[in-house]
């Protein structure tokens, strides 16, 4: 096996890569490009989950078909964008290119960002900005609080809000 870094594997669109180093649990195994987890650790975790929760695998749709149908409908009912998809694939928040790769090696699409309360379209965001805004509470208040927190450790830099 060729030794390759995670960054290189993501650039090449590979699903797995090999570092030649032991993982934190002592396995000398390939790692998944998406999260850097050792394949052996992932297999053990899956086996443990299957042991702890027997019969719970892939039964969601079979056990509750109405809920499954409603979840599919929810994804189809995203708001209608008021601006077209950017042809340059630039995030409207950070102005960077989307970097994530899909399994087939092509670059992932920008996310359709929307207000979860009103359902109104806000813009086209990269994965990092979309999930970052969501983790900060999907509100400007959460972002201001994070900016204030960062400003505490950087007193010489003026806050930009």
Backbone as ProteinMPNN parsed JSONL, in Angstrom:
{"seq_chain_A": "XXXXXXXXXXXXXXXXXXXXXXXXXXXXXXXXXXXXXXXXXXXXXXXXXXXXXXXXXXXXXXXXXXXXXXXXXXXXXXXXXXXXXXXXXXXXXXXXXXXXXXXXXXXXXXXXXXXXXXXXXXXXXXXXXXXXXXXXXXXXXXXXXXXXXXXXXXXXXXXXX", "coords_chain_A": {"N_chain_A": [[0.826, -1.186, 0.0], [0.445, 2.242, -0.742], [1.781, 5.015, 0.992], [-0.007, 7.771, 2.068], [-1.315, 11.05, 2.663], [-4.183, 12.294, 4.488], [-5.191, 14.654, 3.43], [-4.177, 14.586, 0.809], [-5.569, 12.334, -0.086], [-8.18, 13.271, -0.064], [-8.019, 15.259, -2.014], [-7.514, 13.671, -4.249], [-9.878, 12.335, -4.317], [-10.276, 9.905, -3.046], [-11.712, 7.18, -1.146], [-10.527, 5.877, 0.95], [-7.375, 5.846, 2.72], [-3.851, 5.264, 3.408], [-1.682, 5.647, 6.094], [0.522, 4.473, 7.216], [0.985, 4.557, 9.874], [0.24, 3.768, 13.317], [-3.107, 3.723, 14.625], [-4.921, 5.427, 17.296], [-5.733, 3.292, 18.804], [-3.964, 1.333, 18.237], [-4.047, 0.011, 15.764], [-2.816, -0.962, 12.595], [-3.907, 0.113, 9.914], [-5.927, 0.961, 7.013], [-7.425, 4.225, 6.623], [-10.504, 6.092, 6.786], [-11.189, 8.551, 4.387], [-13.076, 10.588, 4.705], [-13.371, 11.174, 7.472], [-11.046, 10.445, 8.782], [-10.966, 8.241, 10.432], [-9.786, 5.126, 11.604], [-10.107, 2.204, 9.671], [-10.354, -0.329, 10.814], [-11.079, 0.302, 13.453], [-13.533, 1.488, 12.89], [-14.931, -0.743, 11.902], [-15.021, -2.358, 14.19], [-16.517, -0.71, 15.883], [-18.964, -0.686, 14.506], [-19.686, -3.425, 14.688], [-19.969, -3.626, 17.467], [-22.12, -1.874, 17.88], [-24.108, -3.243, 16.439], [-24.297, -5.506, 18.033], [-25.17, -4.442, 20.479], [-27.611, -3.302, 19.749], [-29.527, -5.232, 18.44], [-31.255, -6.102, 15.438], [-31.991, -3.522, 14.766], [-31.034, -2.383, 12.517], [-31.384, -0.7, 9.486], [-34.19, -0.752, 9.533], [-35.869, 1.35, 9.662], [-37.457, 2.478, 7.52], [-39.098, 0.316, 6.961], [-40.366, -0.163, 9.441], [-41.729, 2.238, 9.956], [-43.265, 3.46, 7.6], [-44.772, 5.753, 6.886], [-43.633, 7.909, 8.29], [-41.116, 7.869, 7.104], [-41.796, 8.518, 4.46], [-42.763, 11.129, 4.875], [-40.431, 12.426, 5.723], [-38.941, 12.351, 3.365], [-40.564, 13.993, 1.802], [-40.218, 16.394, 3.164], [-37.603, 17.132, 2.447], [-37.96, 17.657, -0.235], [-39.427, 19.957, -0.146], [-37.946, 22.306, 0.143], [-37.227, 25.835, 0.34], [-37.871, 28.012, -2.45], [-35.183, 29.177, -4.276], [-34.193, 32.62, -4.359], [-32.152, 33.671, -5.727], [-30.057, 32.661, -8.425], [-28.128, 29.579, -8.624], [-24.692, 29.93, -7.862], [-22.472, 30.274, -10.539], [-19.75, 30.146, -10.328], [-19.261, 28.578, -8.155], [-18.759, 29.64, -5.626], [-18.924, 30.255, -2.159], [-21.421, 32.21, -0.607], [-21.004, 33.338, 1.83], [-18.302, 33.109, 2.862], [-16.856, 33.461, 0.577], [-15.234, 31.505, -0.544], [-14.233, 28.61, -2.468], [-16.261, 25.661, -2.662], [-15.03, 22.853, -1.016], [-15.369, 20.178, -0.427], [-15.447, 16.772, -1.494], [-17.422, 14.509, -3.373], [-18.268, 10.981, -3.291], [-17.676, 10.061, -5.862], [-15.616, 11.641, -6.639], [-16.151, 14.158, -7.646], [-16.684, 17.681, -7.033], [-18.622, 18.686, -4.265], [-21.927, 20.143, -4.181], [-22.919, 23.538, -3.423], [-24.646, 24.374, -0.394], [-28.144, 24.908, 0.041], [-29.095, 27.467, 1.846], [-31.361, 28.306, 4.427], [-33.821, 30.048, 6.421], [-34.807, 28.505, 9.303], [-37.092, 28.956, 10.72], [-38.841, 30.764, 9.347], [-38.644, 29.677, 6.845], [-37.62, 30.916, 4.628], [-35.448, 31.487, 1.864], [-31.923, 32.022, 2.151], [-29.34, 31.974, 1.03], [-26.489, 30.64, -0.862], [-24.314, 28.353, 0.455], [-21.079, 27.101, 1.488], [-20.115, 23.872, 2.82], [-18.746, 24.162, 5.286], [-19.449, 26.806, 6.207], [-22.252, 26.594, 6.246], [-22.754, 24.494, 8.13], [-21.394, 25.597, 10.287], [-22.832, 27.97, 10.88], [-25.229, 26.779, 11.579], [-24.437, 25.333, 13.869], [-23.947, 27.414, 15.562], [-26.397, 28.175, 16.393], [-28.028, 29.075, 14.364], [-28.484, 31.793, 14.137], [-27.957, 35.377, 14.215], [-27.271, 36.279, 16.708], [-25.916, 34.15, 17.988], [-23.625, 34.112, 16.437], [-22.553, 36.654, 16.942], [-21.984, 36.35, 19.681], [-19.987, 34.399, 19.526], [-18.056, 35.871, 18.138], [-17.498, 37.858, 20.043], [-16.403, 36.274, 22.042], [-14.059, 35.356, 20.747], [-12.794, 37.804, 20.437], [-12.028, 38.377, 23.024], [-9.701, 36.933, 23.454], [-8.023, 38.159, 21.746], [-7.129, 40.979, 22.251], [-5.917, 43.155, 20.971], [-7.007, 43.294, 18.507], [-9.589, 44.863, 16.832], [-13.051, 44.327, 17.271], [-15.288, 43.428, 14.68], [-17.971, 44.163, 14.501]], "CA_chain_A": [[0.0, 0.0, 0.0], [1.164, 3.514, -0.787], [1.538, 5.912, 2.107], [-0.599, 9.001, 1.557], [-1.958, 11.821, 3.731], [-5.632, 12.462, 4.341], [-5.401, 15.79, 2.53], [-3.945, 14.099, -0.561], [-6.65, 11.415, -0.455], [-9.361, 14.086, -0.358], [-7.781, 15.918, -3.302], [-7.644, 12.644, -5.284], [-11.227, 11.788, -4.263], [-10.251, 8.523, -2.56], [-12.531, 6.917, 0.033], [-9.644, 5.407, 2.014], [-5.948, 6.123, 2.532], [-2.992, 4.541, 4.343], [-0.635, 6.53, 6.613], [1.668, 3.706, 7.686], [1.118, 4.794, 11.315], [-0.784, 3.14, 14.146], [-4.152, 4.609, 15.132], [-4.841, 5.572, 18.754], [-6.0, 1.987, 19.404], [-2.883, 0.428, 17.876], [-4.275, -0.708, 14.502], [-2.104, -0.524, 11.392], [-4.976, -0.123, 8.955], [-6.332, 2.114, 6.223], [-8.332, 5.154, 7.3], [-11.508, 6.685, 5.918], [-10.833, 9.921, 4.02], [-14.077, 11.571, 5.145], [-13.224, 11.576, 8.864], [-9.754, 10.037, 9.306], [-11.112, 7.117, 11.365], [-9.177, 3.858, 11.221], [-11.121, 1.279, 9.156], [-10.525, -1.405, 11.798], [-11.866, 0.881, 14.559], [-14.888, 1.641, 12.378], [-15.546, -2.072, 11.827], [-15.276, -2.783, 15.57], [-17.618, 0.109, 16.384], [-20.182, -1.188, 13.871], [-20.007, -4.726, 15.299], [-20.433, -3.361, 18.828], [-23.456, -1.291, 17.752], [-25.019, -4.314, 16.029], [-24.473, -6.387, 19.184], [-25.974, -3.747, 21.487], [-28.94, -2.991, 19.214], [-29.847, -6.217, 17.4], [-32.498, -5.904, 14.693], [-32.3, -2.104, 14.571], [-30.371, -1.913, 11.311], [-32.133, -0.499, 8.243], [-35.609, -1.067, 9.685], [-36.622, 2.589, 9.779], [-38.45, 2.601, 6.477], [-40.033, -0.797, 7.09], [-41.126, -0.014, 10.679], [-42.568, 3.429, 9.954], [-43.208, 3.977, 6.219], [-45.358, 7.089, 6.783], [-42.602, 8.847, 8.754], [-40.086, 7.878, 6.075], [-42.333, 9.285, 3.332], [-42.827, 12.538, 5.271], [-39.075, 12.962, 5.729], [-38.585, 12.582, 1.965], [-41.321, 15.168, 1.366], [-39.608, 17.573, 3.767], [-36.443, 17.523, 1.659], [-38.413, 18.195, -1.519], [-40.121, 21.224, 0.078], [-37.056, 23.405, 0.47], [-37.702, 27.084, -0.263], [-37.43, 28.3, -3.81], [-34.128, 30.199, -4.212], [-34.472, 33.903, -5.004], [-30.984, 33.934, -6.561], [-29.615, 31.415, -9.068], [-26.933, 28.918, -8.097], [-23.499, 30.619, -8.382], [-21.765, 29.512, -11.573], [-18.348, 30.011, -9.934], [-19.253, 27.668, -7.006], [-18.238, 30.354, -4.466], [-19.815, 30.419, -1.012], [-21.835, 33.603, -0.449], [-20.63, 33.795, 3.175], [-16.846, 33.256, 3.003], [-16.303, 33.685, -0.769], [-14.296, 30.448, -0.908], [-14.792, 27.505, -3.231], [-16.627, 24.456, -1.916], [-13.856, 21.983, -1.066], [-15.688, 18.766, -0.194], [-15.599, 15.914, -2.68], [-18.36, 13.398, -3.247], [-17.643, 9.676, -3.455], [-17.188, 9.852, -7.231], [-14.496, 12.534, -6.886], [-16.571, 15.489, -8.071], [-16.866, 18.623, -5.928], [-20.0, 18.749, -3.776], [-22.643, 21.377, -4.465], [-23.155, 24.432, -2.303], [-25.897, 24.088, 0.311], [-29.201, 25.9, -0.021], [-29.303, 27.9, 3.231], [-32.665, 28.915, 4.636], [-34.227, 30.307, 7.79], [-35.579, 27.335, 9.725], [-38.374, 29.391, 11.301], [-39.714, 31.313, 8.303], [-38.521, 28.876, 5.64], [-37.169, 31.746, 3.509], [-34.11, 31.265, 1.308], [-30.935, 33.029, 2.535], [-28.201, 32.015, 0.123], [-25.774, 29.414, -1.21], [-23.169, 28.286, 1.354], [-20.235, 25.907, 1.511], [-20.409, 22.979, 3.938], [-18.212, 24.729, 6.522], [-20.269, 27.943, 6.648], [-23.609, 26.125, 6.526], [-22.782, 23.773, 9.406], [-20.942, 26.52, 11.331], [-23.973, 28.817, 11.244], [-26.184, 25.905, 12.279], [-23.928, 25.0, 15.202], [-24.014, 28.631, 16.37], [-27.796, 28.454, 16.704], [-28.743, 29.562, 13.189], [-28.916, 33.173, 14.398], [-26.876, 36.362, 14.297], [-26.899, 36.38, 18.119], [-24.899, 33.14, 18.239], [-22.399, 34.516, 15.746], [-22.008, 37.78, 17.713], [-21.411, 35.815, 20.909], [-18.733, 33.744, 19.155], [-17.105, 36.944, 17.805], [-17.091, 38.473, 21.309], [-15.523, 35.3, 22.691], [-12.762, 35.392, 20.066], [-12.185, 39.116, 20.691], [-11.44, 38.357, 24.366], [-8.341, 36.399, 23.384], [-7.275, 38.991, 20.796], [-7.506, 42.35, 22.646], [-5.367, 44.157, 20.071], [-7.782, 43.311, 17.261], [-10.909, 45.481, 17.015], [-14.176, 43.505, 16.824], [-15.799, 43.981, 13.423], [-19.441, 44.196, 14.481]], "C_chain_A": [[0.868, 1.247, 0.0], [0.805, 4.354, 0.426], [1.112, 7.26, 1.54], [-1.265, 9.74, 2.723], [-3.456, 11.925, 3.459], [-5.946, 13.58, 3.342], [-5.23, 15.36, 1.072], [-5.073, 13.178, -1.012], [-7.925, 12.174, -0.788], [-9.224, 14.769, -1.717], [-7.979, 14.92, -4.448], [-9.031, 12.012, -5.313], [-11.288, 10.339, -3.812], [-11.131, 8.367, -1.329], [-11.676, 6.496, 1.223], [-8.201, 5.785, 1.677], [-5.161, 5.38, 3.604], [-1.849, 5.447, 4.769], [0.629, 5.785, 7.0], [1.911, 3.871, 9.176], [-0.01, 4.075, 12.05], [-1.841, 4.168, 14.546], [-4.053, 4.658, 16.653], [-5.105, 4.254, 19.482], [-4.981, 0.926, 18.979], [-3.084, -0.375, 16.609], [-3.428, -0.106, 13.388], [-3.03, -0.843, 10.225], [-5.201, 1.133, 8.117], [-7.248, 2.982, 7.064], [-9.321, 5.698, 6.284], [-11.153, 8.143, 5.657], [-11.794, 10.94, 4.617], [-13.858, 12.055, 6.567], [-11.901, 11.157, 9.505], [-9.795, 8.87, 10.271], [-10.485, 5.861, 10.771], [-10.279, 2.883, 10.791], [-11.396, 0.147, 10.139], [-11.349, -0.914, 12.989], [-13.324, 1.05, 14.136], [-15.625, 0.318, 12.319], [-15.914, -2.561, 13.221], [-16.462, -2.01, 16.154], [-18.952, -0.361, 15.804], [-20.619, -2.51, 14.491], [-20.571, -4.533, 16.707], [-21.858, -2.807, 18.808], [-24.478, -2.37, 17.375], [-25.293, -5.276, 17.176], [-25.395, -5.749, 20.227], [-27.406, -3.498, 21.038], [-29.308, -3.968, 18.101], [-31.188, -5.904, 16.737], [-32.854, -4.461, 14.433], [-31.72, -1.551, 13.273], [-31.324, -1.848, 10.131], [-33.607, -0.865, 8.34], [-36.477, 0.176, 9.74], [-37.767, 2.668, 8.779], [-39.522, 1.529, 6.612], [-40.938, -0.617, 8.314], [-42.106, 1.152, 10.636], [-42.561, 4.076, 8.571], [-43.772, 5.389, 6.076], [-44.349, 8.158, 7.202], [-41.51, 8.982, 7.698], [-40.533, 8.702, 4.864], [-42.358, 10.777, 3.647], [-41.45, 13.174, 5.289], [-38.61, 13.237, 4.299], [-39.299, 13.815, 1.441], [-40.688, 16.445, 1.901], [-38.421, 18.055, 2.941], [-36.847, 18.113, 0.309], [-39.037, 19.568, -1.36], [-39.202, 22.339, 0.558], [-37.576, 24.67, -0.189], [-37.148, 27.264, -1.672], [-36.382, 29.406, -3.738], [-34.52, 31.471, -4.948], [-33.299, 34.356, -5.868], [-30.557, 32.625, -7.193], [-28.363, 30.856, -8.4], [-25.698, 29.596, -8.686], [-22.727, 29.743, -9.38], [-20.3, 29.291, -11.206], [-18.171, 29.11, -8.702], [-18.637, 28.307, -5.752], [-19.314, 30.487, -3.394], [-20.156, 31.906, -0.849], [-21.491, 34.166, 0.928], [-19.127, 34.071, 3.256], [-16.137, 33.532, 1.673], [-15.219, 32.687, -1.155], [-15.012, 29.386, -1.731], [-15.21, 26.378, -2.295], [-15.482, 23.47, -2.104], [-14.192, 20.508, -0.96], [-15.856, 18.027, -1.513], [-16.621, 14.831, -2.373], [-17.602, 12.097, -3.498], [-17.072, 9.444, -4.843], [-16.059, 10.812, -7.605], [-14.872, 13.922, -7.346], [-16.787, 16.374, -6.844], [-18.342, 18.676, -5.556], [-20.612, 20.101, -4.115], [-22.721, 22.243, -3.218], [-24.512, 24.094, -1.685], [-26.873, 25.241, 0.136], [-29.509, 26.282, 1.429], [-30.643, 28.599, 3.334], [-32.922, 29.114, 6.12], [-35.152, 29.177, 8.222], [-36.916, 27.709, 10.351], [-39.322, 29.861, 10.212], [-39.699, 30.472, 7.028], [-38.004, 29.652, 4.439], [-35.716, 31.44, 3.155], [-33.184, 32.388, 1.749], [-29.775, 33.108, 1.56], [-27.594, 30.652, -0.114], [-24.479, 29.381, -0.402], [-22.373, 27.002, 1.179], [-20.587, 25.093, 2.762], [-19.958, 23.585, 5.269], [-19.064, 25.87, 7.064], [-21.673, 27.478, 7.04], [-23.685, 25.412, 7.874], [-22.335, 24.671, 10.551], [-22.074, 27.41, 11.81], [-25.006, 27.997, 12.018], [-25.733, 25.594, 13.689], [-23.919, 26.215, 16.123], [-25.46, 29.084, 16.584], [-28.601, 29.019, 15.562], [-29.257, 30.991, 13.385], [-27.707, 34.096, 14.459], [-26.41, 36.513, 15.747], [-25.778, 35.389, 18.458], [-23.567, 33.512, 17.612], [-21.747, 35.695, 16.47], [-21.348, 37.296, 19.002], [-20.073, 35.131, 20.626], [-17.669, 34.795, 18.828], [-16.607, 37.635, 19.074], [-16.119, 37.558, 22.055], [-14.126, 35.34, 22.063], [-12.039, 36.705, 20.341], [-11.537, 39.171, 22.069], [-9.994, 37.877, 24.34], [-7.458, 37.182, 22.418], [-7.571, 40.464, 21.091], [-6.986, 43.434, 21.698], [-6.114, 44.247, 18.742], [-9.178, 43.846, 17.561], [-11.983, 44.527, 16.504], [-14.82, 44.193, 15.622], [-17.321, 44.022, 13.377], [-19.992, 45.416, 15.141]], "O_chain_A": [[1.903, 1.296, 0.665], [-0.354, 4.393, 0.838], [1.767, 7.819, 0.661], [-1.73, 9.104, 3.67], [-3.924, 11.675, 2.348], [-6.853, 13.457, 2.519], [-6.031, 15.721, 0.21], [-5.492, 13.222, -2.169], [-8.671, 11.777, -1.683], [-10.188, 14.85, -2.478], [-8.539, 15.266, -5.488], [-9.341, 11.242, -6.222], [-12.23, 9.619, -4.146], [-11.286, 9.309, -0.552], [-12.051, 6.727, 2.373], [-7.854, 6.012, 0.518], [-5.732, 4.919, 4.592], [-1.12, 5.965, 3.923], [1.697, 6.388, 7.102], [2.917, 3.39, 9.699], [-1.071, 3.809, 11.484], [-1.525, 5.335, 14.777], [-3.192, 3.999, 17.237], [-4.742, 4.11, 20.649], [-5.125, -0.247, 19.325], [-2.369, -1.352, 16.385], [-3.336, 1.114, 13.258], [-2.954, -1.916, 9.626], [-4.733, 2.219, 8.459], [-7.779, 2.543, 8.084], [-9.035, 5.764, 5.089], [-10.852, 8.889, 6.589], [-11.38, 12.036, 4.994], [-14.124, 13.22, 6.863], [-11.658, 11.486, 10.666], [-8.776, 8.532, 10.873], [-10.639, 5.577, 9.584], [-11.287, 2.754, 11.487], [-12.539, -0.287, 10.284], [-12.22, -1.632, 13.478], [-14.239, 0.789, 14.917], [-16.81, 0.251, 12.647], [-16.995, -3.116, 13.42], [-17.308, -2.586, 16.837], [-19.953, -0.429, 16.518], [-21.8, -2.693, 14.787], [-21.533, -5.197, 17.093], [-22.7, -3.21, 19.61], [-25.579, -2.407, 17.924], [-26.398, -5.808, 17.287], [-26.275, -6.405, 20.783], [-28.319, -3.485, 21.863], [-29.393, -3.572, 16.939], [-32.137, -5.489, 17.402], [-33.94, -4.191, 13.919], [-31.899, -0.372, 12.967], [-31.995, -2.831, 9.812], [-34.215, -1.249, 7.34], [-37.698, 0.071, 9.852], [-38.915, 2.899, 9.158], [-40.706, 1.792, 6.405], [-42.137, -0.885, 8.242], [-43.191, 1.072, 11.212], [-41.932, 5.116, 8.376], [-43.303, 6.152, 5.231], [-44.226, 9.191, 6.544], [-41.035, 10.085, 7.429], [-39.757, 9.483, 4.312], [-42.018, 11.599, 2.796], [-41.302, 14.337, 4.913], [-37.956, 14.249, 4.047], [-38.705, 14.607, 0.709], [-40.621, 17.455, 1.201], [-38.248, 19.26, 2.753], [-36.149, 18.974, -0.227], [-39.169, 20.29, -2.348], [-39.633, 23.222, 1.299], [-38.297, 24.59, -1.184], [-36.095, 26.73, -2.021], [-36.661, 30.474, -3.193], [-35.108, 31.415, -6.029], [-33.421, 35.303, -6.645], [-30.677, 31.574, -6.564], [-27.639, 31.568, -7.705], [-25.651, 29.822, -9.895], [-22.38, 28.602, -9.075], [-19.669, 28.36, -11.708], [-17.044, 28.903, -8.253], [-18.063, 27.61, -4.916], [-20.469, 30.792, -3.691], [-19.274, 32.76, -0.943], [-21.672, 35.361, 1.164], [-18.723, 35.156, 3.676], [-14.937, 33.809, 1.659], [-14.375, 32.986, -2.0], [-16.237, 29.276, -1.697], [-14.586, 26.165, -1.256], [-15.012, 23.27, -3.224], [-13.389, 19.664, -1.358], [-16.337, 18.576, -2.504], [-16.678, 14.304, -1.262], [-16.429, 12.117, -3.873], [-16.093, 8.713, -4.997], [-15.592, 10.807, -8.744], [-14.007, 14.793, -7.434], [-17.042, 15.874, -5.748], [-19.208, 18.708, -6.43], [-19.898, 21.084, -4.313], [-22.605, 21.748, -2.097], [-25.409, 23.595, -2.364], [-26.475, 26.405, 0.089], [-30.12, 25.5, 2.158], [-31.024, 29.378, 2.46], [-32.327, 28.447, 6.965], [-36.168, 28.923, 7.576], [-37.787, 26.851, 10.495], [-40.47, 29.42, 10.148], [-40.629, 30.542, 6.224], [-37.951, 29.108, 3.336], [-34.882, 31.174, 4.02], [-33.568, 33.557, 1.736], [-29.273, 34.198, 1.287], [-28.103, 29.636, 0.361], [-23.636, 30.268, -0.543], [-22.903, 25.964, 0.782], [-21.28, 25.584, 3.653], [-20.687, 23.532, 6.259], [-19.369, 25.899, 8.256], [-22.217, 27.922, 8.051], [-24.578, 25.691, 8.673], [-22.832, 24.537, 11.669], [-22.258, 27.587, 13.014], [-25.582, 28.474, 12.995], [-26.546, 25.589, 14.614], [-23.885, 26.061, 17.344], [-25.71, 30.242, 16.917], [-29.752, 29.409, 15.759], [-30.315, 31.359, 12.875], [-26.585, 33.66, 14.717], [-25.248, 36.848, 15.979], [-24.811, 35.745, 19.131], [-22.508, 33.257, 18.186], [-20.523, 35.737, 16.601], [-20.278, 37.777, 19.373], [-19.129, 35.271, 21.404], [-16.507, 34.632, 19.2], [-15.425, 37.964, 19.175], [-15.133, 38.021, 22.627], [-13.125, 35.355, 22.779], [-10.815, 36.726, 20.464], [-10.591, 39.932, 22.271], [-9.16, 38.355, 25.11], [-6.269, 36.891, 22.292], [-8.198, 41.137, 20.272], [-7.561, 44.52, 21.633], [-5.884, 45.162, 17.951], [-9.866, 43.336, 18.444], [-11.843, 43.972, 15.415], [-14.881, 45.421, 15.57], [-17.901, 43.924, 12.295], [-21.209, 45.588, 15.204]]}, "name": "protein", "num_of_chains": 1, "seq": "XXXXXXXXXXXXXXXXXXXXXXXXXXXXXXXXXXXXXXXXXXXXXXXXXXXXXXXXXXXXXXXXXXXXXXXXXXXXXXXXXXXXXXXXXXXXXXXXXXXXXXXXXXXXXXXXXXXXXXXXXXXXXXXXXXXXXXXXXXXXXXXXXXXXXXXXXXXXXXXXX"}
